[in-house]
């Protein structure tokens, strides 16, 4: 209940009205200055009003409900924003990193940490240690959607190859085959009856599987053990060939014209004292004697004609004289050596005997008395 006592105070210049608002704890004073008025007529006595109506207070639960709705809407909005952000983020492409030379486990962990999956393929690699990544696909920096796969190639170590068959090949062919397979040729020269430069043995044997880079030994023939070539120049052919055979050599022979006796060795190759493989061949040059020509018959020819004929046969002329008293035989070849029609070495001499006229001596005889 609110009691409102009203009072009025008169002053010389106006009226002041005051009162207490009971129940509110507030005293209200109104002051108004007005000109002097005559006192009002007497009115009814002071009246007090009782306000018996109850105070209607608004309920608090709608405010609580509204606050709860606002809070719920805020939380729901934030949650929805987070979900959408995560969804957008989960679908955004990510850049592939560099995984080469990492271990398989490390590479897989890094791939998975950025939302990608690892597709592991294993294979031999000549340059990368076992267990390390030697190649990747896609390459570093490529952007791909999350959930996609990155293929990593993990080394199982150096590849293995089968050693080829090398025995019987020439050295250069064997070496080229090994290099083509990334194997290392280890060449050793050995004396052998096998032809020179031919592979006689290998290790490892053909068909063996080895890691690339492995050294493969091959023995290559240097030919038989060298021996000293004997001297046979000046020897008859039969003696020379017997000497060479005893020393382990073969021989070939060539016959040429020579002033040396027939069937005499006049040259050899390799020369005496040099070294050659046992079983190799020595070339011999054999004399078939001087080249011969037929001696012309110049008897009964004048010396000039005889000389011309002999020289035309590539022979030399020697002149001897014999005295003659027959003028018809003066300057005429009486005989020759060698005789006409026989063979004589080219360049050899033919001696002709030429008549030379001498005066006859008359001896006077005295008759006997």
Buried (B, 14 or more C-beta within 10 A) or exposed (E): EBEBEEEEEEEEEBBBEBBBEBEEEEEEEEEEEEEEEEEEEEEEEEEEEEEEEEEEEEEEEEEEEEEEEEEEEEEEEEEEEEEEEEEEEEEEEBEBBEBBEBBBEEBBEBBEEEBBEBBBEEEBBEEBEEBBBBBBEBEEEEEBEBEBBBEBBBBEBBBEBEBBBBBEBBBEBBBEBBEEBBBEBBBEEEBBEBEBBBBBBBEBEEEBEBBBEBEBBBBBBBBBEBBEBBBBBEBBBEEBBEBBEEBBBEBEBEBEEBEBEEBBBBBBEBEEEEEBBBEBBBEBBBBBBBEBBEBBBBBEBBBEEBBBBBEEBBBEBEEEEEEBEEEEBBBBBBBBBBEBEEEBBEEBBBBBBBBBBEEEEEEEEEEEE
